[in-house]
Amino acid sequence: MELLRLQARGPMTITELAESVQRTHSATSQKVAAMRAAGLVRTTTGADARTRKITLTAKARRITTRLAAEWRATEAAIADLEAEIPYPLTKVVTNLEAALRRKSFYDRISEKLAADPDWK
C-alpha cells in the first residue's frame, strides 16, 4: 500500500504517508526502514532539517505497476466473495475486532488451556 501511495502521490514525509494509509507514525517508520533496506525507497531531507521525504527508487518504480495490478485483482476477488455470501467481509472484520477488544485471542487461548487437564 505504501509503495502504491508513493507512486500515486509522489514524495511524502513519514507523517504524510502514515496518515494516507491510516497507520501509526511508528509502524510506518518501521516499514519505511525495511523498504529502505530492501532498496525500494530512499529518504532525503525535507523542507526543514527535522523532516525526511520518502521517495521511490528505480527498483520500486519497476514493480509498482505489478503491485497495482495485484491490488486491483485482490479488491475484485473480495467483491466476488462478498457477492457470494450474505454479509460483507468488512463486517466480519469489524465484528472480530470488537470481539477481540472485549477479550484478546491470547486470553481466550489461556482460558482454554487452563481448563484442559493435559495442559496442567
Secondary structure, DSSP 8 states (H G I E B T S, - for coil): -HHHHHHHH--EEHHHHHHHTT--HHHHHHHHHHHHHTTSEEEEE-SSTT-EEEEE-HHHHHHHHHHHHHHHHHHHHHHHHHHHSSS-HHHHHHHHHHHHHHS-HHHHHHHHHHH-TTT-
